[in-house]
Each structure stands twice: as C-alpha cells, then as structure tokens.
Amino acid sequence: MNWISNVVRPKLNSFLNRREVPENLWVKCPETGQLVFHKDLEANLFVIPGSGYHMRMEPTARLRSMFDGGKWYDVALPQVPADPLKFRDEKRYVDRLKDARAKTGAQDAVKVGYGKLEGLPVTIAVQDFGFMGGSLGMAAGEAIVTGLETAASRGTPFIMFASSGGARMQEGILSLMQMPRTTCAIQELREARLPYIVVLVNPTTGGVTASYAMLGDIQIAEPGALIGFAGPRVIEQTIREKLPEGFQRAEYLRDHGMIDLVVHRHEMRPTLARLCRLLMRAPAANGAAKASLNGSGAETPAVPADAPALPPPAPAGV
C-alpha cells in the first residue's frame, strides 16, 4: 500500500492536474535566438527588443496599430467561388482553405478597414502571409479592388500592406487575372487624384511584386524585408553567380532606387500620417487629434454622412 499511496497516487494526481503551457508563450528571434515573452513582444508591435527583428504581424494587430484609438470599420468584402477549378493536389483546395481559415480566423488573405489616422480618414488593406502564404487569389484580388474603390468613393488615401508569396496556384488563370484587375483599380484611384501608398512587409515576392505591390506613389518597406519576383536561391541557380550581400532586402533596394523609404515599425504610423497629409494637402493634426498606439483618449472614427453603409465595428472596437 505504501508504494501505491506514496508513488503511484502522487504521479497520477500530478498528471491529471498539470496545466498546459501555451505554445506561443515565448517567441524566439530568428536572427539571434533571443526568447521574448509574447505579451512583451505584442506590446512592442512584434519587434524583437534586442535585435530589432520585425516579426510577422497579423492583420487585426496591424490595423489596430494604425488607426486612431485602435478602432476602425471593417469594409464588407464580396463573396467569390470557393473552388472554381475543383483543384486537388495532395489535398483538396477546399480543405486547404478550411485549414487556413481555422488557423487564422479570417476568410482569406486580405483584410480591409476604414478609419482615421491622426484625424485623417484613410482606407487600409493588410495582406496576411499566415493565410496560405498571403497568396493572391480571387478573394484577395476582390478585397484589394473593393478597398481601392472604397478609397476612391470616400476620397481617402489607400494604404496597402503587402506580404505574399505570389499568385495562388490552386486558382490558376483566375488568380493571374487579379494582377491586371488590381492595376486597373489603382489607375482609377490615380484618376481621382488620391494617394496610393504601399508598405512592403517581409516577404513580398512573386506576382504580387509584379503588380499592385510595386505601383505605389510612395514605396515603403520594413527593415530587412525580402522583396523581389523570384527568390535569391532561384536567381543564383539561374545566373550561376554569387549574389551581393543583402540582395533583395529592403535596405539594398532603397540604396539602388527601387523603393523610397525603409521605415521602422515604431515610426510607421507617424510616417504614413505625415505622407497622407502631405499628399492630400491637409492641415497638420493638432495635439488633440493625435492618438497613441494603445488608443488612450481616442474616439471611434465617424463615418461621413455620404459614405456607403458598413457593418458596425465589433464590441472590442475592431
């Protein structure tokens, strides 16, 4: 009885009562290996404090960091056929979509919001690399076009946070058609004399780089972001030469005139607000109109009276 009461029972109790530790409690820096508490990383806009490495940022967190008070209105996006080509490789395409939606909680790779940035109305779209590599399909293309049309109808700048591996192969030619569609929508925004600002996030490659991701009036990138059409390994194998150090990284592209600015994530919000006001010829925001990243003292942005109806924000202000 002593063995059962002294050994077996304590082990059994400890097994039954043990607490599960969340997998994302600590985050490891890909460059230095530094471990950062997830809550601290989130408070730092997902930038590793020691190395300054910019981790991926999911769309809701990105929009919250941009809009005044962390509050905005979701732009309703049209529905598209889920699997127009009935595509199947190792898995059915519809099953891949289900897995991606369960993982991210989003319907597809692009989320669009409307609100105020330091008091100035703006429309922002964010591409989620976590959703099937941010690949451009019919739903993502429709979301970007809808965002551009929303900006044009409301007379606001359009800011695109691009992050993608390219076109979505499961949708074939229907995916490639989104490249000219988004390009035409950008041209309509230009004809309305409204700014189109692109922020390139790590990574931005493939067909996305060959279309809307490189058509901005101003091209901005986050530090260290990989930007290009084909990856560096493919290029090296094709030309059979060693590529320069830092090739296809944001700083290299800035130094060679392909992009305009490399902006740290902590400076992204004031930089975008300043650019939008400059391009819109809007007066500088006063101190009362500016809102901190945590949303203290900010109000929910008001929708203009002549703006199309949108669903109200979620209870948390999202």
NUBAPA-302560 format. One record per atom (N, C-alpha, C): residue in one letter; x, y, z. Coordinates in steps of 0.05 Angstrom, whole numbers, padded with zeros to 5 digits, always signed. Example, Ala and Ser with C-alpha at 12.3 -4.5 7.8 and 13.67 -1.06 7.14 Angstrom:
% residues 2
A+00264-00114+00156A+00246-00090+00156A+00264-00066+00156S+00257-00045+00142S+00273-00021+00143S+00258+00001+00157
This chain:
% residues 318
M+00017-00024+00000M+00000+00000+00000M+00017+00025+00000N+00041+00024+00013N+00058+00047+00014N+00067+00056-00014W+00073+00036-00031W+00082+00042-00058W+00060+00055-00074I+00035+00045-00071I+00012+00056-00085I+00006+00084-00075S+00006+00088-00049S-00002+00114-00037S+00020+00134-00040N+00045+00126-00038N+00068+00145-00038N+00079+00151-00066V+00075+00133-00085V+00087+00137-00111V+00066+00139-00133V+00049+00119-00135V+00030+00119-00158V+00010+00141-00156R-00002+00145-00132R-00023+00165-00129R-00012+00194-00134P+00011+00202-00123P+00021+00229-00129P+00027+00233-00159K+00038+00213-00172K+00043+00216-00200K+00018+00218-00216L-00002+00202-00209L-00028+00204-00222L-00041+00231-00218N-00040+00241-00194N-00052+00267-00188N-00038+00290-00203S-00011+00288-00205S+00004+00309-00219S-00002+00308-00249F-00006+00284-00259F-00012+00281-00288F-00040+00293-00294L-00059+00287-00276L-00087+00296-00281L-00090+00326-00277N-00074+00337-00259N-00077+00365-00252N-00057+00384-00265R-00040+00373-00282R-00019+00390-00294R-00032+00411-00313R-00020+00434-00315R-00030+00456-00331R-00016+00456-00358E-00031+00460-00379E-00019+00461-00406E-00007+00489-00409V+00018+00490-00419V+00032+00515-00425V+00027+00523-00454P+00017+00547-00459P+00012+00555-00487P+00038+00553-00503E+00035+00545-00528E+00058+00542-00546E+00071+00569-00552N+00055+00590-00554N+00066+00616-00562N+00072+00634-00538L+00076+00622-00515L+00082+00639-00491L+00108+00654-00495W+00128+00641-00507W+00153+00653-00512W+00159+00652-00542V+00171+00673-00553V+00177+00674-00582V+00207+00677-00585K+00218+00661-00604K+00246+00660-00608K+00254+00678-00632C+00273+00695-00629C+00282+00712-00651C+00296+00695-00672P+00288+00697-00697P+00301+00680-00718P+00330+00688-00723E+00339+00712-00716E+00366+00721-00721E+00385+00714-00698T+00377+00721-00673T+00395+00718-00650T+00388+00695-00632G+00364+00684-00635G+00355+00663-00616G+00345+00673-00590Q+00343+00700-00587Q+00333+00711-00562Q+00304+00704-00557L+00297+00696-00532L+00270+00689-00525L+00256+00714-00513V+00232+00720-00524V+00217+00743-00515V+00189+00734-00507F+00181+00744-00484F+00153+00738-00474F+00133+00749-00494H+00113+00733-00501H+00095+00741-00523H+00081+00767-00517K+00072+00771-00492K+00059+00796-00486K+00077+00820-00489D+00103+00817-00482D+00122+00839-00486D+00126+00844-00516L+00127+00823-00531L+00131+00826-00560L+00107+00840-00573E+00083+00832-00564E+00059+00845-00574E+00058+00875-00567A+00066+00881-00543A+00067+00910-00535A+00087+00926-00550N+00108+00912-00561N+00129+00925-00576N+00123+00923-00606L+00098+00919-00614L+00090+00917-00642L+00104+00894-00657F+00109+00873-00642F+00122+00849-00654F+00149+00854-00666V+00164+00872-00652V+00192+00877-00659V+00209+00866-00636I+00228+00849-00642I+00246+00838-00621I+00262+00861-00609P+00260+00865-00582P+00273+00888-00570P+00303+00888-00574G+00317+00866-00572G+00346+00866-00574G+00356+00870-00602S+00347+00854-00621S+00357+00854-00648S+00343+00873-00666G+00318+00881-00659G+00302+00898-00677G+00290+00882-00700Y+00290+00856-00699Y+00279+00839-00720Y+00248+00843-00720H+00238+00847-00744H+00209+00851-00747H+00195+00825-00752M+00180+00815-00732M+00165+00791-00735M+00140+00796-00752R+00127+00775-00761R+00102+00778-00776R+00080+00789-00757M+00063+00805-00768M+00042+00818-00753M+00015+00812-00767E-00003+00799-00753E-00029+00792-00765E-00046+00816-00770P-00064+00815-00789P-00079+00839-00798P-00093+00855-00777T-00106+00841-00758T-00121+00856-00737T-00102+00873-00720A-00079+00861-00713A-00059+00876-00697A-00048+00900-00713R-00044+00895-00739R-00033+00916-00756R-00053+00939-00758L-00078+00933-00763L-00098+00955-00765L-00101+00969-00739R-00100+00954-00717R-00103+00967-00690R-00080+00987-00685S-00056+00980-00695S-00033+00997-00691S-00034+01022-00709M-00050+01022-00730M-00051+01044-00749M-00073+01064-00742F-00097+01055-00736F-00120+01073-00734F-00121+01086-00706D-00131+01110-00705D-00134+01125-00680D-00150+01109-00660G-00140+01106-00637G-00154+01091-00616G-00156+01061-00621G-00142+01051-00641G-00144+01023-00648G-00172+01016-00658K-00187+01035-00668K-00215+01030-00676K-00219+01036-00706W-00234+01019-00719W-00239+01023-00748W-00264+01008-00755Y-00273+01012-00781Y-00296+00998-00792Y-00286+00978-00813D-00294+00953-00809D-00287+00933-00829D-00303+00939-00855V-00289+00938-00877V-00302+00942-00903V-00313+00914-00912A-00338+00913-00917A-00351+00888-00926A-00340+00880-00953L-00331+00855-00955L-00319+00844-00979L-00338+00825-00993P-00339+00826-01020P-00357+00808-01035P-00348+00780-01033Q-00367+00762-01036Q-00362+00733-01036Q-00353+00724-01064V-00335+00705-01065V-00326+00693-01090V-00328+00663-01089P-00329+00649-01112P-00330+00620-01112P-00306+00608-01096A-00312+00589-01079A-00291+00578-01062A-00270+00562-01077D-00279+00545-01096D-00261+00528-01111D-00270+00526-01140P-00265+00547-01155P-00276+00548-01183P-00265+00527-01201L-00240+00517-01196L-00228+00498-01214L-00229+00469-01203K-00241+00465-01180K-00243+00439-01167K-00214+00427-01165F-00196+00443-01155F-00168+00436-01156F-00161+00416-01133R-00143+00398-01139R-00134+00379-01119R-00104+00372-01125D-00088+00374-01104D-00061+00363-01107D-00058+00341-01085E-00041+00345-01065E-00041+00326-01043E-00066+00327-01026K-00078+00351-01026K-00103+00355-01012K-00122+00371-01030R-00147+00369-01024R-00166+00386-01039R-00163+00415-01031Y-00167+00433-01051Y-00164+00461-01046Y-00184+00471-01024V-00208+00460-01025V-00228+00468-01005V-00219+00461-00977D-00204+00438-00974D-00194+00430-00948D-00171+00448-00939R-00155+00457-00958R-00133+00476-00951R-00145+00503-00942L-00167+00511-00955L-00180+00536-00946L-00191+00533-00918K-00203+00510-00913K-00214+00506-00886K-00193+00507-00865D-00170+00494-00871D-00147+00494-00852D-00137+00522-00847A-00134+00538-00869A-00124+00565-00866A-00143+00583-00851R-00169+00579-00856R-00189+00595-00841R-00191+00588-00812A-00187+00562-00806A-00187+00554-00778A-00162+00565-00763K-00140+00566-00778K-00114+00575-00766K-00114+00605-00761T-00124+00620-00780T-00123+00649-00778T-00148+00663-00768G-00171+00649-00771G-00196+00662-00764G-00206+00681-00785A-00193+00682-00808A-00201+00700-00829A-00212+00684-00853Q-00228+00698-00869Q-00239+00685-00893Q-00219+00682-00915D-00200+00701-00917D-00179+00699-00938D-00156+00717-00929A-00138+00722-00949A-00112+00733-00942A-00111+00764-00939V-00133+00778-00946V-00133+00807-00945V-00156+00817-00927K-00149+00836-00909K-00169+00849-00892K-00168+00879-00898V-00191+00891-00900V-00193+00920-00907V-00208+00935-00886G-00197+00957-00877G-00210+00974-00857G-00211+01003-00865Y-00230+01017-00854Y-00233+01046-00858Y-00235+01060-00831G-00219+01081-00828G-00220+01096-00803G-00203+01121-00805K-00192+01130-00783K-00177+01155-00783K-00148+01150-00773L-00130+01162-00787L-00101+01161-00780L-00093+01189-00772E-00089+01194-00746E-00083+01220-00736E-00104+01241-00746G-00129+01233-00745G-00151+01251-00752G-00158+01251-00782L-00141+01239-00799L-00146+01240-00828L-00159+01213-00836P-00182+01214-00850P-00194+01189-00859P-00176+01174-00879V-00173+01149-00875V-00157+01132-00893V-00170+01105-00896T-00163+01091-00918T-00171+01063-00922T-00146+01047-00923I-00145+01025-00907I-00121+01009-00905I-00128+00979-00911A-00111+00966-00927A-00113+00938-00932A-00088+00924-00922V-00091+00901-00910V-00069+00886-00899V-00070+00857-00910Q-00047+00849-00921Q-00045+00821-00931Q-00032+00804-00910D-00044+00781-00906D-00036+00763-00884D-00020+00739-00896F+00006+00739-00890F+00023+00717-00900F+00016+00691-00887G+00004+00692-00864G-00004+00668-00850G-00026+00653-00863F-00041+00666-00882F-00063+00653-00896F-00052+00643-00923M-00044+00618-00924M-00034+00606-00949M-00012+00623-00961G+00006+00633-00945G+00029+00649-00955G+00020+00675-00967G-00003+00686-00958G-00013+00711-00969G-00018+00711-00999S-00022+00687-01010S-00024+00684-01039S-00048+00699-01050L-00044+00709-01074L-00064+00725-01088L-00084+00707-01103G-00108+00706-01094G-00129+00691-01107G-00152+00710-01114M-00175+00698-01121M-00198+00714-01128M-00208+00731-01105A-00209+00718-01081A-00219+00733-01057A-00201+00756-01050A-00174+00751-01050A-00155+00772-01043A-00156+00794-01064G-00158+00787-01089G-00159+00807-01110G-00184+00824-01107E-00207+00811-01102E-00232+00825-01098E-00231+00843-01074A-00217+00835-01053A-00215+00851-01029A-00199+00877-01035I-00177+00874-01050I-00160+00897-01056I-00175+00916-01074V-00189+00906-01094V-00204+00923-01113V-00226+00937-01097T-00240+00923-01079T-00261+00936-01062T-00249+00958-01045G-00225+00952-01033G-00212+00973-01017G-00205+00998-01033L-00195+00994-01058L-00188+01016-01075L-00213+01032-01083E-00235+01017-01089E-00260+01031-01096E-00271+01046-01072T-00269+01034-01048T-00278+01048-01024T-00263+01074-01020A-00236+01073-01023A-00220+01097-01020A-00228+01118-01041A-00233+01109-01066A-00240+01128-01087A-00267+01141-01081S-00286+01125-01072S-00313+01136-01067S-00314+01154-01042R-00296+01150-01023R-00296+01166-00999R-00275+01188-01000G-00259+01188-01020G-00239+01209-01023G-00217+01207-01003T-00207+01182-00997T-00186+01178-00977T-00161+01167-00990P-00138+01170-00978P-00114+01155-00987P-00119+01125-00983F-00105+01109-00999F-00106+01080-00995F-00078+01070-00989I-00076+01056-00966I-00050+01045-00957I-00052+01015-00959M-00032+01003-00973M-00032+00974-00977M-00007+00962-00963F-00012+00945-00943F+00009+00929-00930F+00011+00903-00945A+00031+00900-00962A+00033+00876-00979A+00053+00856-00967S+00044+00831-00967S+00061+00809-00958S+00051+00784-00971S+00066+00772-00989S+00056+00750-01004S+00078+00733-01017G+00072+00708-01022G+00090+00691-01037G+00083+00691-01067G+00062+00704-01075G+00055+00705-01104G+00026+00697-01109A+00021+00689-01134A-00006+00681-01142A-00013+00654-01130R-00039+00649-01126R-00048+00624-01114R-00051+00603-01136M-00034+00584-01136M-00033+00564-01158M-00059+00548-01160Q-00073+00545-01138Q-00098+00528-01139Q-00120+00542-01155E-00117+00567-01161E-00138+00581-01177E-00128+00588-01205G-00104+00579-01212G-00095+00581-01240G-00097+00609-01252I-00108+00610-01277I-00110+00635-01291I-00128+00655-01277L-00147+00645-01261L-00165+00663-01247L-00149+00680-01226S-00128+00667-01215S-00110+00682-01197S-00094+00703-01212L-00083+00695-01235L-00066+00714-01250L-00083+00738-01260M-00108+00734-01264M-00125+00756-01274M-00128+00778-01253Q-00122+00772-01228Q-00124+00792-01207Q-00102+00813-01209M-00080+00807-01223M-00059+00826-01227M-00068+00850-01244P-00079+00846-01268P-00089+00869-01283P-00114+00882-01270R-00131+00866-01256R-00154+00878-01243R-00146+00898-01222T-00127+00891-01205T-00118+00909-01184T-00104+00933-01197T-00089+00929-01218T-00075+00951-01232T-00095+00971-01243C-00117+00962-01254C-00138+00980-01265C-00151+00996-01242A-00155+00982-01219A-00167+00996-01197A-00149+01018-01186I-00123+01012-01186I-00103+01032-01177I-00104+01056-01196Q-00107+01051-01222Q-00108+01073-01242Q-00132+01091-01237E-00155+01078-01229E-00179+01094-01223E-00174+01111-01198L-00159+01101-01179L-00153+01118-01155L-00136+01141-01163R-00117+01136-01181R-00099+01158-01191R-00115+01179-01206E-00134+01170-01222E-00151+01189-01237E-00167+01206-01218A-00174+01196-01194A-00187+01211-01174A-00168+01229-01158R-00142+01228-01165R-00121+01244-01153R-00119+01238-01123L-00120+01212-01116L-00117+01204-01088L-00092+01187-01085P-00079+01189-01062P-00053+01175-01058P-00057+01145-01055Y-00037+01130-01066Y-00035+01102-01062Y-00007+01096-01051I-00007+01088-01026I+00019+01083-01012I+00022+01053-01006V+00045+01042-01013V+00049+01014-01009V+00071+01010-00988V+00065+00992-00969V+00085+00984-00948V+00091+00955-00953L+00116+00949-00960L+00125+00922-00967L+00135+00909-00941V+00122+00886-00935V+00128+00872-00910V+00141+00845-00917N+00158+00836-00900N+00172+00811-00905N+00154+00786-00904P+00153+00770-00925P+00165+00774-00952P+00145+00784-00972T+00154+00797-00993T+00136+00805-01015T+00149+00796-01041T+00138+00775-01053T+00150+00763-01076T+00129+00754-01097G+00139+00744-01120G+00121+00733-01140G+00104+00753-01154G+00081+00744-01163G+00063+00760-01179G+00053+00785-01165V+00052+00785-01139V+00044+00809-01124V+00064+00831-01129T+00090+00824-01129T+00111+00844-01134T+00110+00854-01163A+00098+00838-01181A+00096+00846-01209A+00071+00862-01214S+00055+00868-01193S+00031+00884-01198S+00028+00905-01176Y+00007+00903-01160Y+00000+00925-01142Y+00021+00932-01121A+00038+00913-01114A+00058+00918-01093A+00080+00937-01102M+00082+00942-01127M+00103+00960-01137M+00092+00984-01153L+00067+00990-01149L+00054+01012-01164L+00047+01036-01146G+00058+01037-01122G+00051+01058-01104G+00063+01085-01112D+00049+01106-01104D+00060+01133-01108D+00085+01136-01091I+00084+01123-01067I+00108+01121-01050I+00111+01092-01041Q+00135+01082-01044Q+00141+01054-01036Q+00157+01054-01010I+00146+01041-00990I+00159+01039-00964I+00163+01010-00958A+00184+01003-00943A+00189+00976-00934A+00197+00975-00905E+00191+00953-00892E+00200+00949-00864E+00229+00939-00865P+00245+00945-00845P+00273+00936-00844P+00276+00906-00849G+00295+00899-00866G+00301+00871-00871G+00282+00856-00887A+00261+00868-00898A+00241+00854-00913A+00252+00843-00939L+00245+00818-00946L+00253+00806-00971L+00233+00814-00992I+00244+00827-01014I+00227+00838-01035I+00238+00830-01062G+00222+00817-01079G+00231+00810-01105G+00211+00793-01120F+00217+00787-01145F+00199+00770-01160F+00205+00741-01155A+00229+00732-01163A+00239+00705-01157A+00257+00707-01132G+00259+00685-01117G+00276+00684-01094G+00305+00684-01100P+00322+00693-01081P+00351+00694-01087P+00364+00667-01094R+00354+00646-01083R+00365+00619-01089R+00360+00612-01118V+00335+00618-01128V+00328+00613-01156V+00346+00630-01175I+00350+00655-01167I+00366+00673-01184I+00395+00663-01185E+00406+00655-01163E+00433+00645-01162E+00436+00620-01180Q+00417+00602-01179Q+00418+00578-01195Q+00415+00584-01224T+00400+00605-01231T+00396+00612-01259T+00420+00626-01271I+00431+00646-01258I+00453+00661-01269I+00480+00649-01261R+00480+00631-01242R+00505+00617-01234R+00526+00636-01224E+00517+00656-01209E+00535+00675-01197E+00527+00680-01168K+00547+00688-01152K+00541+00695-01124K+00529+00722-01122L+00506+00724-01109L+00492+00750-01107L+00505+00768-01086P+00503+00794-01089P+00514+00812-01069P+00501+00808-01041E+00516+00816-01021E+00506+00814-00994E+00481+00832-00990G+00460+00821-00978G+00436+00837-00974G+00419+00840-00998F+00424+00825-01019F+00409+00826-01044F+00379+00820-01039Q+00362+00837-01050Q+00333+00835-01048Q+00322+00842-01020R+00339+00852-01003R+00329+00862-00977R+00322+00891-00980A+00305+00901-00961A+00294+00928-00963A+00316+00949-00965E+00337+00947-00949E+00358+00967-00949E+00373+00968-00976Y+00378+00944-00988Y+00391+00942-01013Y+00375+00955-01035L+00349+00950-01035L+00331+00961-01055L+00329+00992-01052R+00329+01001-01027R+00328+01030-01023R+00354+01043-01034D+00376+01031-01028D+00402+01042-01037D+00404+01042-01068H+00389+01024-01081H+00391+01022-01110H+00366+01034-01124G+00350+01050-01109G+00329+01066-01121G+00303+01051-01128M+00300+01027-01118M+00275+01012-01124M+00252+01019-01105I+00258+01026-01081I+00238+01036-01062I+00247+01063-01051D+00228+01076-01038D+00234+01104-01029D+00244+01105-01000L+00232+01089-00982L+00238+01091-00954L+00239+01064-00941V+00257+01061-00921V+00256+01038-00902V+00249+01050-00875V+00226+01042-00864V+00215+01054-00840V+00212+01033-00819H+00223+01038-00795H+00219+01020-00772H+00189+01020-00765R+00180+00997-00755R+00151+00994-00749R+00142+01014-00728H+00160+01022-00709H+00152+01041-00689H+00147+01069-00701E+00159+01074-00724E+00156+01100-00737E+00137+01099-00760M+00125+01076-00765M+00108+01073-00789M+00083+01090-00787R+00070+01091-00764R+00045+01106-00762R+00049+01136-00766P+00067+01149-00752P+00071+01177-00757P+00081+01183-00785T+00097+01165-00797T+00107+01169-00824T+00085+01169-00844L+00067+01149-00842L+00044+01147-00860L+00025+01170-00857A+00021+01178-00832A+00003+01201-00827A+00014+01227-00840R+00040+01230-00837R+00053+01254-00849R+00052+01254-00879L+00056+01230-00891L+00055+01228-00920L+00027+01232-00931C+00007+01221-00917C-00020+01224-00926C-00029+01254-00925R-00021+01268-00904R-00028+01296-00902R-00014+01312-00923L+00011+01305-00929L+00026+01320-00949L+00013+01316-00977L+00006+01290-00984L-00005+01284-01010L-00033+01294-01013M-00048+01295-00990M-00076+01305-00991M-00077+01335-00987R-00055+01348-00982R-00053+01376-00975R-00072+01383-00952A-00071+01366-00932A-00088+01370-00909A-00072+01385-00887P-00085+01400-00871P-00070+01414-00849P-00059+01395-00829A-00038+01403-00816A-00026+01385-00795A-00045+01380-00773A-00045+01356-00762A-00062+01349-00740A-00054+01363-00715N-00073+01373-00699N-00067+01385-00673N-00063+01363-00653G-00054+01370-00629G-00048+01351-00608G-00072+01335-00600A-00096+01347-00601A-00120+01333-00592A-00127+01311-00611A-00120+01314-00637A-00129+01295-00657A-00111+01270-00657K-00086+01273-00647K-00068+01251-00647K-00075+01231-00625A-00072+01205-00632A-00078+01184-00613A-00055+01166-00610S-00050+01156-00586S-00028+01138-00581S-00035+01110-00591L-00015+01093-00593L-00019+01066-00604L-00038+01050-00587N-00038+01055-00561N-00056+01039-00543N-00084+01049-00543G-00089+01071-00557G-00117+01081-00561G-00127+01098-00538S-00110+01107-00520S-00120+01123-00497S-00130+01150-00506G-00154+01157-00498G-00164+01184-00503G-00175+01187-00531A-00176+01166-00548A-00185+01169-00575A-00214+01160-00578E-00228+01171-00597E-00256+01164-00602E-00258+01147-00627T-00281+01132-00629T-00286+01117-00653T-00289+01135-00677P-00275+01130-00699P-00277+01147-00722P-00305+01148-00733A-00314+01172-00740A-00341+01176-00751A-00341+01171-00781V-00362+01157-00791V-00365+01153-00819V-00379+01177-00831P-00368+01187-00854P-00381+01210-00866P-00410+01204-00873A-00427+01225-00874A-00455+01221-00878A-00461+01210-00906D-00444+01217-00926D-00449+01207-00953D-00435+01181-00959A-00422+01169-00939A-00407+01144-00944A-00426+01120-00945P-00418+01100-00961P-00435+01076-00963P-00437+01063-00936A-00459+01049-00931A-00464+01036-00905A-00445+01013-00901L-00435+01011-00877L-00416+00990-00870L-00426+00977-00844P-00419+00952-00839P-00427+00939-00814P-00413+00953-00791P-00426+00955-00768P-00413+00970-00745P-00389+00954-00735P-00371+00968-00721P-00348+00955-00710P-00356+00934-00689A-00338+00915-00685A-00343+00895-00664A-00343+00908-00637P-00354+00894-00616P-00355+00906-00589P-00328+00915-00579A-00306+00901-00587A-00280+00909-00578A-00268+00933-00593G-00284+00943-00612G-00274+00966-00628G-00260+00958-00653V-00262+00932-00661V-00248+00923-00684V-00267+00922-00708
